């Protein structure tokens, strides 16, 4: 039996964020890629999504610590 994980946001939002991480990582250089594993348990998906879009358009250089998004 596979181990299940508890996510702290609606599943649809969790999937959307995972897709955003993948899309943004394709745009970033190898040494600046974002690690979804660090952020997958965050509960404030709105802030996280906002900051991801900020990185995508060049307004932000990196995400804040995962604790900020809880």
PQR file of N, CA, C, O and H, with PARSE charges and radii, in Angstrom:
ATOM      1  N   UNK A   1       0.839  -1.173   0.000 -0.4000 1.5000
ATOM      2  CA  UNK A   1       0.000   0.000   0.000 -0.0000 2.0000
ATOM      3  C   UNK A   1       0.889   1.244   0.000  0.5500 1.7000
ATOM      4  O   UNK A   1       1.880   1.320   0.727 -0.5500 1.4000
ATOM      5  N   UNK A   2       0.510   2.213  -0.832 -0.4000 1.5000
ATOM      6  CA  UNK A   2       1.294   3.440  -0.907 -0.0000 2.0000
ATOM      7  C   UNK A   2       1.035   4.312   0.306  0.5500 1.7000
ATOM      8  O   UNK A   2      -0.053   4.304   0.883 -0.5500 1.4000
ATOM      9  H   UNK A   2      -0.295   2.151  -1.422  0.4000 1.0000
ATOM     10  N   UNK A   3       2.044   5.052   0.671 -0.4000 1.5000
ATOM     11  CA  UNK A   3       1.909   5.989   1.787 -0.0000 2.0000
ATOM     12  C   UNK A   3       1.194   7.237   1.276  0.5500 1.7000
ATOM     13  O   UNK A   3       1.559   7.782   0.234 -0.5500 1.4000
ATOM     14  H   UNK A   3       2.927   5.059   0.201  0.4000 1.0000
ATOM     15  N   UNK A   4       0.189   7.685   1.999 -0.4000 1.5000
ATOM     16  CA  UNK A   4      -0.512   8.897   1.604 -0.0000 2.0000
ATOM     17  C   UNK A   4       0.078  10.085   2.360  0.5500 1.7000
ATOM     18  O   UNK A   4       0.644   9.938   3.443 -0.5500 1.4000
ATOM     19  H   UNK A   4      -0.108   7.243   2.845  0.4000 1.0000
ATOM     20  N   UNK A   5      -0.069  11.259   1.761 -0.4000 1.5000
ATOM     21  CA  UNK A   5       0.404  12.473   2.413 -0.0000 2.0000
ATOM     22  C   UNK A   5      -0.782  13.385   2.676  0.5500 1.7000
ATOM     23  O   UNK A   5      -1.782  13.332   1.960 -0.5500 1.4000
ATOM     24  H   UNK A   5      -0.529  11.378   0.881  0.4000 1.0000
ATOM     25  N   UNK A   6      -0.675  14.210   3.687 -0.4000 1.5000
ATOM     26  CA  UNK A   6      -1.723  15.171   3.998 -0.0000 2.0000
ATOM     27  C   UNK A   6      -1.299  16.518   3.436  0.5500 1.7000
ATOM     28  O   UNK A   6      -0.260  17.063   3.808 -0.5500 1.4000
ATOM     29  H   UNK A   6       0.138  14.253   4.269  0.4000 1.0000
ATOM     30  N   UNK A   7      -2.116  17.043   2.538 -0.4000 1.5000
ATOM     31  CA  UNK A   7      -1.835  18.366   2.001 -0.0000 2.0000
ATOM     32  C   UNK A   7      -2.727  19.370   2.709  0.5500 1.7000
ATOM     33  O   UNK A   7      -3.815  19.024   3.169 -0.5500 1.4000
ATOM     34  H   UNK A   7      -2.961  16.600   2.236  0.4000 1.0000
ATOM     35  N   UNK A   8      -2.276  20.594   2.796 -0.4000 1.5000
ATOM     36  CA  UNK A   8      -2.959  21.620   3.574 -0.0000 2.0000
ATOM     37  C   UNK A   8      -3.688  22.643   2.705  0.5500 1.7000
ATOM     38  O   UNK A   8      -3.864  23.793   3.109 -0.5500 1.4000
ATOM     39  H   UNK A   8      -1.392  20.875   2.423  0.4000 1.0000
ATOM     40  N   UNK A   9      -4.108  22.227   1.517 -0.4000 1.5000
ATOM     41  CA  UNK A   9      -4.845  23.102   0.623 -0.0000 2.0000
ATOM     42  C   UNK A   9      -5.753  22.228  -0.233  0.5500 1.7000
ATOM     43  O   UNK A   9      -5.571  21.011  -0.274 -0.5500 1.4000
ATOM     44  H   UNK A   9      -3.965  21.293   1.189  0.4000 1.0000
ATOM     45  N   UNK A  10      -6.724  22.822  -0.917 -0.4000 1.5000
ATOM     46  CA  UNK A  10      -7.559  22.006  -1.806 -0.0000 2.0000
ATOM     47  C   UNK A  10      -6.703  21.291  -2.857  0.5500 1.7000
ATOM     48  O   UNK A  10      -5.734  21.847  -3.375 -0.5500 1.4000
ATOM     49  H   UNK A  10      -6.872  23.811  -0.885  0.4000 1.0000
ATOM     50  N   UNK A  11      -7.079  20.058  -3.156 -0.4000 1.5000
ATOM     51  CA  UNK A  11      -6.268  19.238  -4.053 -0.0000 2.0000
ATOM     52  C   UNK A  11      -6.091  19.894  -5.425  0.5500 1.7000
ATOM     53  O   UNK A  11      -5.008  19.820  -6.006 -0.5500 1.4000
ATOM     54  H   UNK A  11      -7.866  19.606  -2.735  0.4000 1.0000
ATOM     55  N   UNK A  12      -7.134  20.530  -5.943 -0.4000 1.5000
ATOM     56  CA  UNK A  12      -7.038  21.187  -7.247 -0.0000 2.0000
ATOM     57  C   UNK A  12      -5.980  22.285  -7.223  0.5500 1.7000
ATOM     58  O   UNK A  12      -5.226  22.444  -8.183 -0.5500 1.4000
ATOM     59  H   UNK A  12      -8.013  20.589  -5.470  0.4000 1.0000
ATOM     60  N   UNK A  13      -5.922  23.042  -6.131 -0.4000 1.5000
ATOM     61  CA  UNK A  13      -4.916  24.100  -6.008 -0.0000 2.0000
ATOM     62  C   UNK A  13      -3.517  23.511  -5.888  0.5500 1.7000
ATOM     63  O   UNK A  13      -2.557  24.057  -6.430 -0.5500 1.4000
ATOM     64  H   UNK A  13      -6.534  22.913  -5.350  0.4000 1.0000
ATOM     65  N   UNK A  14      -3.411  22.410  -5.185 -0.4000 1.5000
ATOM     66  CA  UNK A  14      -2.126  21.737  -5.021 -0.0000 2.0000
ATOM     67  C   UNK A  14      -1.593  21.296  -6.388  0.5500 1.7000
ATOM     68  O   UNK A  14      -0.411  21.467  -6.685 -0.5500 1.4000
ATOM     69  H   UNK A  14      -4.191  21.967  -4.744  0.4000 1.0000
ATOM     70  N   UNK A  15      -2.470  20.732  -7.208 -0.4000 1.5000
ATOM     71  CA  UNK A  15      -2.076  20.303  -8.556 -0.0000 2.0000
ATOM     72  C   UNK A  15      -1.687  21.498  -9.419  0.5500 1.7000
ATOM     73  O   UNK A  15      -0.717  21.440 -10.175 -0.5500 1.4000
ATOM     74  H   UNK A  15      -3.431  20.593  -6.967  0.4000 1.0000
ATOM     75  N   UNK A  16      -2.451  22.577  -9.300 -0.4000 1.5000
ATOM     76  CA  UNK A  16      -2.163  23.788 -10.073 -0.0000 2.0000
ATOM     77  C   UNK A  16      -0.797  24.361  -9.694  0.5500 1.7000
ATOM     78  O   UNK A  16      -0.022  24.757 -10.565 -0.5500 1.4000
ATOM     79  H   UNK A  16      -3.240  22.623  -8.686  0.4000 1.0000
ATOM     80  N   UNK A  17      -0.508  24.404  -8.397 -0.4000 1.5000
ATOM     81  CA  UNK A  17       0.790  24.904  -7.945 -0.0000 2.0000
ATOM     82  C   UNK A  17       1.928  24.037  -8.455  0.5500 1.7000
ATOM     83  O   UNK A  17       2.982  24.544  -8.840 -0.5500 1.4000
ATOM     84  H   UNK A  17      -1.138  24.082  -7.690  0.4000 1.0000
ATOM     85  N   UNK A  18       1.712  22.730  -8.455 -0.4000 1.5000
ATOM     86  CA  UNK A  18       2.750  21.829  -8.954 -0.0000 2.0000
ATOM     87  C   UNK A  18       3.033  22.118 -10.428  0.5500 1.7000
ATOM     88  O   UNK A  18       4.188  22.116 -10.852 -0.5500 1.4000
ATOM     89  H   UNK A  18       0.856  22.318  -8.142  0.4000 1.0000
ATOM     90  N   UNK A  19       1.988  22.364 -11.201 -0.4000 1.5000
ATOM     91  CA  UNK A  19       2.167  22.714 -12.613 -0.0000 2.0000
ATOM     92  C   UNK A  19       2.884  24.049 -12.767  0.5500 1.7000
ATOM     93  O   UNK A  19       3.713  24.208 -13.664 -0.5500 1.4000
ATOM     94  H   UNK A  19       1.049  22.366 -10.857  0.4000 1.0000
ATOM     95  N   UNK A  20       2.570  25.012 -11.896 -0.4000 1.5000
ATOM     96  CA  UNK A  20       3.242  26.306 -11.945 -0.0000 2.0000
ATOM     97  C   UNK A  20       4.730  26.160 -11.640  0.5500 1.7000
ATOM     98  O   UNK A  20       5.563  26.770 -12.311 -0.5500 1.4000
ATOM     99  H   UNK A  20       1.897  24.882 -11.168  0.4000 1.0000
ATOM    100  N   UNK A  21       5.067  25.361 -10.641 -0.4000 1.5000
ATOM    101  CA  UNK A  21       6.478  25.107 -10.332 -0.0000 2.0000
ATOM    102  C   UNK A  21       7.179  24.525 -11.556  0.5500 1.7000
ATOM    103  O   UNK A  21       8.277  24.963 -11.901 -0.5500 1.4000
ATOM    104  H   UNK A  21       4.391  24.865 -10.096  0.4000 1.0000
ATOM    105  N   UNK A  22       6.571  23.557 -12.209 -0.4000 1.5000
ATOM    106  CA  UNK A  22       7.186  22.923 -13.381 -0.0000 2.0000
ATOM    107  C   UNK A  22       7.367  23.933 -14.504  0.5500 1.7000
ATOM    108  O   UNK A  22       8.422  23.972 -15.138 -0.5500 1.4000
ATOM    109  H   UNK A  22       5.680  23.201 -11.929  0.4000 1.0000
ATOM    110  N   UNK A  23       6.339  24.759 -14.760 -0.4000 1.5000
ATOM    111  CA  UNK A  23       6.424  25.751 -15.831 -0.0000 2.0000
ATOM    112  C   UNK A  23       7.522  26.778 -15.552  0.5500 1.7000
ATOM    113  O   UNK A  23       8.297  27.118 -16.445 -0.5500 1.4000
ATOM    114  H   UNK A  23       5.482  24.727 -14.245  0.4000 1.0000
ATOM    115  N   UNK A  24       7.586  27.267 -14.323 -0.4000 1.5000
ATOM    116  CA  UNK A  24       8.577  28.287 -13.973 -0.0000 2.0000
ATOM    117  C   UNK A  24       9.981  27.701 -13.969  0.5500 1.7000
ATOM    118  O   UNK A  24      10.931  28.372 -14.372 -0.5500 1.4000
ATOM    119  H   UNK A  24       6.956  26.990 -13.598  0.4000 1.0000
ATOM    120  N   UNK A  25      10.125  26.465 -13.521 -0.4000 1.5000
ATOM    121  CA  UNK A  25      11.453  25.838 -13.521 -0.0000 2.0000
ATOM    122  C   UNK A  25      12.011  25.675 -14.928  0.5500 1.7000
ATOM    123  O   UNK A  25      13.229  25.657 -15.109 -0.5500 1.4000
ATOM    124  H   UNK A  25       9.353  25.920 -13.194  0.4000 1.0000
ATOM    125  N   UNK A  26      11.149  25.557 -15.918 -0.4000 1.5000
ATOM    126  CA  UNK A  26      11.624  25.480 -17.302 -0.0000 2.0000
ATOM    127  C   UNK A  26      12.235  26.802 -17.752  0.5500 1.7000
ATOM    128  O   UNK A  26      13.094  26.827 -18.633 -0.5500 1.4000
ATOM    129  H   UNK A  26      10.160  25.571 -15.771  0.4000 1.0000
ATOM    130  N   UNK A  27      11.788  27.900 -17.144 -0.4000 1.5000
ATOM    131  CA  UNK A  27      12.285  29.228 -17.504 -0.0000 2.0000
ATOM    132  C   UNK A  27      13.552  29.616 -16.763  0.5500 1.7000
ATOM    133  O   UNK A  27      14.325  30.450 -17.235 -0.5500 1.4000
ATOM    134  H   UNK A  27      11.090  27.879 -16.428  0.4000 1.0000
ATOM    135  N   UNK A  28      13.766  29.006 -15.591 -0.4000 1.5000
ATOM    136  CA  UNK A  28      14.896  29.382 -14.740 -0.0000 2.0000
ATOM    137  C   UNK A  28      16.157  28.598 -15.085  0.5500 1.7000
ATOM    138  O   UNK A  28      16.078  27.466 -15.560 -0.5500 1.4000
ATOM    139  H   UNK A  28      13.139  28.329 -15.208  0.4000 1.0000
ATOM    140  N   UNK A  29      17.331  29.205 -14.844 -0.4000 1.5000
ATOM    141  CA  UNK A  29      18.582  28.456 -15.002 -0.0000 2.0000
ATOM    142  C   UNK A  29      18.643  27.301 -13.998  0.5500 1.7000
ATOM    143  O   UNK A  29      17.959  27.322 -12.975 -0.5500 1.4000
ATOM    144  H   UNK A  29      17.396  30.125 -14.458  0.4000 1.0000
ATOM    145  N   UNK A  30      19.450  26.318 -14.295 -0.4000 1.5000
ATOM    146  CA  UNK A  30      19.559  25.107 -13.472 -0.0000 2.0000
ATOM    147  C   UNK A  30      19.838  25.409 -12.004  0.5500 1.7000
ATOM    148  O   UNK A  30      19.274  24.755 -11.126 -0.5500 1.4000
ATOM    149  H   UNK A  30      20.005  26.301 -15.126  0.4000 1.0000
ATOM    150  N   UNK A  31      20.690  26.378 -11.723 -0.4000 1.5000
ATOM    151  CA  UNK A  31      21.068  26.666 -10.334 -0.0000 2.0000
ATOM    152  C   UNK A  31      20.035  27.501  -9.577  0.5500 1.7000
ATOM    153  O   UNK A  31      20.216  27.749  -8.385 -0.5500 1.4000
ATOM    154  H   UNK A  31      21.148  26.909 -12.436  0.4000 1.0000
ATOM    155  N   UNK A  32      18.957  27.941 -10.231 -0.4000 1.5000
ATOM    156  CA  UNK A  32      17.933  28.750  -9.570 -0.0000 2.0000
ATOM    157  C   UNK A  32      16.574  28.051  -9.535  0.5500 1.7000
ATOM    158  O   UNK A  32      15.574  28.668  -9.167 -0.5500 1.4000
ATOM    159  H   UNK A  32      18.810  27.739 -11.200  0.4000 1.0000
ATOM    160  N   UNK A  33      16.528  26.801  -9.905 -0.4000 1.5000
ATOM    161  CA  UNK A  33      15.253  26.082  -9.952 -0.0000 2.0000
ATOM    162  C   UNK A  33      14.630  25.974  -8.571  0.5500 1.7000
ATOM    163  O   UNK A  33      15.329  25.899  -7.561 -0.5500 1.4000
ATOM    164  H   UNK A  33      17.341  26.300 -10.204  0.4000 1.0000
ATOM    165  N   UNK A  34      13.303  25.967  -8.543 -0.4000 1.5000
ATOM    166  CA  UNK A  34      12.535  25.908  -7.304 -0.0000 2.0000
ATOM    167  C   UNK A  34      12.212  24.460  -6.948  0.5500 1.7000
ATOM    168  O   UNK A  34      11.976  23.634  -7.830 -0.5500 1.4000
ATOM    169  H   UNK A  34      12.734  26.028  -9.364  0.4000 1.0000
ATOM    170  N   UNK A  35      12.203  24.164  -5.672 -0.4000 1.5000
ATOM    171  CA  UNK A  35      11.953  22.800  -5.196 -0.0000 2.0000
ATOM    172  C   UNK A  35      10.529  22.698  -4.654  0.5500 1.7000
ATOM    173  O   UNK A  35      10.239  23.185  -3.562 -0.5500 1.4000
ATOM    174  H   UNK A  35      12.395  24.836  -4.956  0.4000 1.0000
ATOM    175  N   UNK A  36       9.642  22.063  -5.423 -0.4000 1.5000
ATOM    176  CA  UNK A  36       8.246  21.912  -4.996 -0.0000 2.0000
ATOM    177  C   UNK A  36       8.146  21.123  -3.699  0.5500 1.7000
ATOM    178  O   UNK A  36       7.238  21.360  -2.902 -0.5500 1.4000
ATOM    179  H   UNK A  36       9.878  21.667  -6.311  0.4000 1.0000
ATOM    180  N   UNK A  37       9.050  20.205  -3.479 -0.4000 1.5000
ATOM    181  CA  UNK A  37       9.009  19.366  -2.275 -0.0000 2.0000
ATOM    182  C   UNK A  37       9.065  20.195  -0.991  0.5500 1.7000
ATOM    183  O   UNK A  37       8.482  19.805   0.020 -0.5500 1.4000
ATOM    184  H   UNK A  37       9.788  20.013  -4.126  0.4000 1.0000
ATOM    185  N   UNK A  38       9.756  21.329  -1.020 -0.4000 1.5000
ATOM    186  CA  UNK A  38       9.849  22.187   0.164 -0.0000 2.0000
ATOM    187  C   UNK A  38       8.540  22.908   0.454  0.5500 1.7000
ATOM    188  O   UNK A  38       8.281  23.285   1.597 -0.5500 1.4000
ATOM    189  H   UNK A  38      10.230  21.646  -1.842  0.4000 1.0000
ATOM    190  N   UNK A  39       7.712  23.105  -0.568 -0.4000 1.5000
ATOM    191  CA  UNK A  39       6.526  23.946  -0.438 -0.0000 2.0000
ATOM    192  C   UNK A  39       5.209  23.181  -0.536  0.5500 1.7000
ATOM    193  O   UNK A  39       4.142  23.783  -0.415 -0.5500 1.4000
ATOM    194  H   UNK A  39       7.922  22.799  -1.497  0.4000 1.0000
ATOM    195  N   UNK A  40       5.261  21.875  -0.750 -0.4000 1.5000
ATOM    196  CA  UNK A  40       4.027  21.135  -1.008 -0.0000 2.0000
ATOM    197  C   UNK A  40       3.115  21.008   0.214  0.5500 1.7000
ATOM    198  O   UNK A  40       1.950  20.643   0.056 -0.5500 1.4000
ATOM    199  H   UNK A  40       6.127  21.385  -0.849  0.4000 1.0000
ATOM    200  N   UNK A  41       3.592  21.291   1.405 -0.4000 1.5000
ATOM    201  CA  UNK A  41       2.746  21.217   2.601 -0.0000 2.0000
ATOM    202  C   UNK A  41       2.250  22.580   3.067  0.5500 1.7000
ATOM    203  O   UNK A  41       1.598  22.675   4.106 -0.5500 1.4000
ATOM    204  H   UNK A  41       4.538  21.588   1.534  0.4000 1.0000
ATOM    205  N   UNK A  42       2.548  23.630   2.317 -0.4000 1.5000
ATOM    206  CA  UNK A  42       2.123  24.979   2.703 -0.0000 2.0000
ATOM    207  C   UNK A  42       0.608  25.111   2.592  0.5500 1.7000
ATOM    208  O   UNK A  42      -0.019  24.471   1.747 -0.5500 1.4000
ATOM    209  H   UNK A  42       3.078  23.552   1.472  0.4000 1.0000
ATOM    210  N   UNK A  43       0.032  25.936   3.442 -0.4000 1.5000
ATOM    211  CA  UNK A  43      -1.422  26.078   3.456 -0.0000 2.0000
ATOM    212  C   UNK A  43      -1.915  27.338   2.743  0.5500 1.7000
ATOM    213  O   UNK A  43      -3.071  27.381   2.320 -0.5500 1.4000
ATOM    214  H   UNK A  43       0.542  26.456   4.128  0.4000 1.0000
ATOM    215  N   UNK A  44      -1.076  28.357   2.598 -0.4000 1.5000
ATOM    216  CA  UNK A  44      -1.506  29.605   1.970 -0.0000 2.0000
ATOM    217  C   UNK A  44      -1.131  29.591   0.496  0.5500 1.7000
ATOM    218  O   UNK A  44      -0.147  30.201   0.079 -0.5500 1.4000
ATOM    219  H   UNK A  44      -0.138  28.322   2.941  0.4000 1.0000
ATOM    220  N   UNK A  45      -1.940  28.878  -0.282 -0.4000 1.5000
ATOM    221  CA  UNK A  45      -1.618  28.716  -1.695 -0.0000 2.0000
ATOM    222  C   UNK A  45      -1.760  30.011  -2.476  0.5500 1.7000
ATOM    223  O   UNK A  45      -1.139  30.157  -3.528 -0.5500 1.4000
ATOM    224  H   UNK A  45      -2.740  28.382   0.056  0.4000 1.0000
ATOM    225  N   UNK A  46      -2.568  30.965  -1.988 -0.4000 1.5000
ATOM    226  CA  UNK A  46      -2.719  32.245  -2.679 -0.0000 2.0000
ATOM    227  C   UNK A  46      -1.426  33.041  -2.680  0.5500 1.7000
ATOM    228  O   UNK A  46      -1.014  33.564  -3.716 -0.5500 1.4000
ATOM    229  H   UNK A  46      -3.073  30.846  -1.134  0.4000 1.0000
ATOM    230  N   UNK A  47      -0.793  33.133  -1.533 -0.4000 1.5000
ATOM    231  CA  UNK A  47       0.502  33.839  -1.429 -0.0000 2.0000
ATOM    232  C   UNK A  47       1.572  33.148  -2.259  0.5500 1.7000
ATOM    233  O   UNK A  47       2.355  33.796  -2.953 -0.5500 1.4000
ATOM    234  H   UNK A  47      -1.128  32.709  -0.692  0.4000 1.0000
ATOM    235  N   UNK A  48       1.592  31.838  -2.180 -0.4000 1.5000
ATOM    236  CA  UNK A  48       2.591  31.071  -2.917 -0.0000 2.0000
ATOM    237  C   UNK A  48       2.399  31.257  -4.421  0.5500 1.7000
ATOM    238  O   UNK A  48       3.370  31.457  -5.151 -0.5500 1.4000
ATOM    239  H   UNK A  48       0.955  31.311  -1.616  0.4000 1.0000
ATOM    240  N   UNK A  49       1.169  31.193  -4.877 -0.4000 1.5000
ATOM    241  CA  UNK A  49       0.880  31.387  -6.294 -0.0000 2.0000
ATOM    242  C   UNK A  49       1.261  32.802  -6.741  0.5500 1.7000
ATOM    243  O   UNK A  49       1.817  32.987  -7.824 -0.5500 1.4000
ATOM    244  H   UNK A  49       0.381  31.030  -4.284  0.4000 1.0000
ATOM    245  N   UNK A  50       0.960  33.792  -5.904 -0.4000 1.5000
ATOM    246  CA  UNK A  50       1.311  35.176  -6.213 -0.0000 2.0000
ATOM    247  C   UNK A  50       2.821  35.331  -6.381  0.5500 1.7000
ATOM    248  O   UNK A  50       3.285  35.943  -7.343 -0.5500 1.4000
ATOM    249  H   UNK A  50       0.509  33.642  -5.025  0.4000 1.0000
ATOM    250  N   UNK A  51       3.579  34.779  -5.447 -0.4000 1.5000
ATOM    251  CA  UNK A  51       5.034  34.885  -5.518 -0.0000 2.0000
ATOM    252  C   UNK A  51       5.597  34.113  -6.710  0.5500 1.7000
ATOM    253  O   UNK A  51       6.580  34.541  -7.314 -0.5500 1.4000
ATOM    254  H   UNK A  51       3.202  34.282  -4.665  0.4000 1.0000
ATOM    255  N   UNK A  52       4.985  32.981  -7.054 -0.4000 1.5000
ATOM    256  CA  UNK A  52       5.432  32.234  -8.238 -0.0000 2.0000
ATOM    257  C   UNK A  52       5.231  33.066  -9.504  0.5500 1.7000
ATOM    258  O   UNK A  52       6.092  33.086 -10.383 -0.5500 1.4000
ATOM    259  H   UNK A  52       4.186  32.633  -6.563  0.4000 1.0000
ATOM    260  N   UNK A  53       4.094  33.749  -9.592 -0.4000 1.5000
ATOM    261  CA  UNK A  53       3.859  34.613 -10.749 -0.0000 2.0000
ATOM    262  C   UNK A  53       4.837  35.785 -10.755  0.5500 1.7000
ATOM    263  O   UNK A  53       5.280  36.226 -11.816 -0.5500 1.4000
ATOM    264  H   UNK A  53       3.394  33.733  -8.878  0.4000 1.0000
ATOM    265  N   UNK A  54       5.168  36.280  -9.578 -0.4000 1.5000
ATOM    266  CA  UNK A  54       6.159  37.347  -9.493 -0.0000 2.0000
ATOM    267  C   UNK A  54       7.522  36.911 -10.014  0.5500 1.7000
ATOM    268  O   UNK A  54       8.218  37.688 -10.668 -0.5500 1.4000
ATOM    269  H   UNK A  54       4.808  35.922  -8.717  0.4000 1.0000
ATOM    270  N   UNK A  55       7.896  35.689  -9.729 -0.4000 1.5000
ATOM    271  CA  UNK A  55       9.151  35.147 -10.246 -0.0000 2.0000
ATOM    272  C   UNK A  55       9.076  35.000 -11.764  0.5500 1.7000
ATOM    273  O   UNK A  55      10.031  35.293 -12.484 -0.5500 1.4000
ATOM    274  H   UNK A  55       7.330  35.058  -9.197  0.4000 1.0000
ATOM    275  N   UNK A  56       7.930  34.545 -12.224 -0.4000 1.5000
ATOM    276  CA  UNK A  56       7.751  34.331 -13.662 -0.0000 2.0000
ATOM    277  C   UNK A  56       7.892  35.622 -14.458  0.5500 1.7000
ATOM    278  O   UNK A  56       8.463  35.615 -15.549 -0.5500 1.4000
ATOM    279  H   UNK A  56       7.155  34.307 -11.640  0.4000 1.0000
ATOM    280  N   UNK A  57       7.377  36.734 -13.926 -0.4000 1.5000
ATOM    281  CA  UNK A  57       7.461  37.997 -14.656 -0.0000 2.0000
ATOM    282  C   UNK A  57       8.718  38.795 -14.324  0.5500 1.7000
ATOM    283  O   UNK A  57       8.967  39.845 -14.916 -0.5500 1.4000
ATOM    284  H   UNK A  57       6.913  36.740 -13.040  0.4000 1.0000
ATOM    285  N   UNK A  58       9.511  38.293 -13.373 -0.4000 1.5000
ATOM    286  CA  UNK A  58      10.766  38.949 -13.041 -0.0000 2.0000
ATOM    287  C   UNK A  58      10.692  39.933 -11.888  0.5500 1.7000
ATOM    288  O   UNK A  58      11.672  40.627 -11.616 -0.5500 1.4000
ATOM    289  H   UNK A  58       9.309  37.440 -12.892  0.4000 1.0000
ATOM    290  N   UNK A  59       9.560  40.015 -11.201 -0.4000 1.5000
ATOM    291  CA  UNK A  59       9.429  40.951 -10.080 -0.0000 2.0000
ATOM    292  C   UNK A  59      10.145  40.444  -8.830  0.5500 1.7000
ATOM    293  O   UNK A  59      10.647  41.237  -8.034 -0.5500 1.4000
ATOM    294  H   UNK A  59       8.763  39.452 -11.422  0.4000 1.0000
ATOM    295  N   UNK A  60      10.191  39.124  -8.659 -0.4000 1.5000
ATOM    296  CA  UNK A  60      10.878  38.510  -7.525 -0.0000 2.0000
ATOM    297  C   UNK A  60      11.982  37.598  -8.046  0.5500 1.7000
ATOM    298  O   UNK A  60      11.895  37.061  -9.150 -0.5500 1.4000
ATOM    299  H   UNK A  60       9.783  38.479  -9.306  0.4000 1.0000
ATOM    300  N   UNK A  61      13.009  37.437  -7.241 -0.4000 1.5000
ATOM    301  CA  UNK A  61      14.113  36.561  -7.627 -0.0000 2.0000
ATOM    302  C   UNK A  61      13.969  35.155  -7.066  0.5500 1.7000
ATOM    303  O   UNK A  61      14.425  34.190  -7.680 -0.5500 1.4000
ATOM    304  H   UNK A  61      13.080  37.874  -6.344  0.4000 1.0000
ATOM    305  N   UNK A  62      13.327  35.031  -5.885 -0.4000 1.5000
ATOM    306  CA  UNK A  62      13.181  33.711  -5.271 -0.0000 2.0000
ATOM    307  C   UNK A  62      11.969  33.709  -4.354  0.5500 1.7000
ATOM    308  O   UNK A  62      11.406  34.760  -4.048 -0.5500 1.4000
ATOM    309  H   UNK A  62      12.956  35.814  -5.386  0.4000 1.0000
ATOM    310  N   UNK A  63      11.574  32.525  -3.922 -0.4000 1.5000
ATOM    311  CA  UNK A  63      10.477  32.387  -2.979 -0.0000 2.0000
ATOM    312  C   UNK A  63      10.971  32.632  -1.562  0.5500 1.7000
ATOM    313  O   UNK A  63      12.164  32.512  -1.282 -0.5500 1.4000
ATOM    314  H   UNK A  63      12.031  31.671  -4.171  0.4000 1.0000
ATOM    315  N   UNK A  64      10.066  32.971  -0.689 -0.4000 1.5000
ATOM    316  CA  UNK A  64      10.405  33.107   0.726 -0.0000 2.0000
ATOM    317  C   UNK A  64      10.491  31.721   1.349  0.5500 1.7000
ATOM    318  O   UNK A  64      10.224  30.721   0.683 -0.5500 1.4000
ATOM    319  H   UNK A  64       9.097  33.068  -0.917  0.4000 1.0000
ATOM    320  N   UNK A  65      10.857  31.658   2.599 -0.4000 1.5000
ATOM    321  CA  UNK A  65      10.931  30.379   3.294 -0.0000 2.0000
ATOM    322  C   UNK A  65       9.545  29.730   3.370  0.5500 1.7000
ATOM    323  O   UNK A  65       8.543  30.440   3.458 -0.5500 1.4000
ATOM    324  H   UNK A  65      11.074  32.471   3.140  0.4000 1.0000
ATOM    325  N   UNK A  66       9.472  28.403   3.337 -0.4000 1.5000
ATOM    326  CA  UNK A  66       8.169  27.725   3.354 -0.0000 2.0000
ATOM    327  C   UNK A  66       7.278  28.129   4.537  0.5500 1.7000
ATOM    328  O   UNK A  66       6.055  28.123   4.399 -0.5500 1.4000
ATOM    329  H   UNK A  66      10.286  27.827   3.265  0.4000 1.0000
ATOM    330  N   UNK A  67       7.848  28.475   5.677 -0.4000 1.5000
ATOM    331  CA  UNK A  67       7.049  28.866   6.838 -0.0000 2.0000
ATOM    332  C   UNK A  67       6.197  30.105   6.571  0.5500 1.7000
ATOM    333  O   UNK A  67       5.141  30.275   7.181 -0.5500 1.4000
ATOM    334  H   UNK A  67       8.842  28.480   5.789  0.4000 1.0000
ATOM    335  N   UNK A  68       6.651  30.967   5.666 -0.4000 1.5000
ATOM    336  CA  UNK A  68       5.900  32.190   5.336 -0.0000 2.0000
ATOM    337  C   UNK A  68       4.557  31.855   4.712  0.5500 1.7000
ATOM    338  O   UNK A  68       3.603  32.616   4.870 -0.5500 1.4000
ATOM    339  H   UNK A  68       7.509  30.828   5.171  0.4000 1.0000
ATOM    340  N   UNK A  69       4.461  30.758   4.021 -0.4000 1.5000
ATOM    341  CA  UNK A  69       3.246  30.386   3.300 -0.0000 2.0000
ATOM    342  C   UNK A  69       2.307  29.515   4.113  0.5500 1.7000
ATOM    343  O   UNK A  69       1.421  28.878   3.544 -0.5500 1.4000
ATOM    344  H   UNK A  69       5.236  30.140   3.892  0.4000 1.0000
ATOM    345  N   UNK A  70       2.473  29.469   5.410 -0.4000 1.5000
ATOM    346  CA  UNK A  70       1.574  28.713   6.288 -0.0000 2.0000
ATOM    347  C   UNK A  70       0.744  29.642   7.140  0.5500 1.7000
ATOM    348  O   UNK A  70      -0.070  29.183   7.942 -0.5500 1.4000
ATOM    349  H   UNK A  70       3.193  29.986   5.873  0.4000 1.0000
TER
END
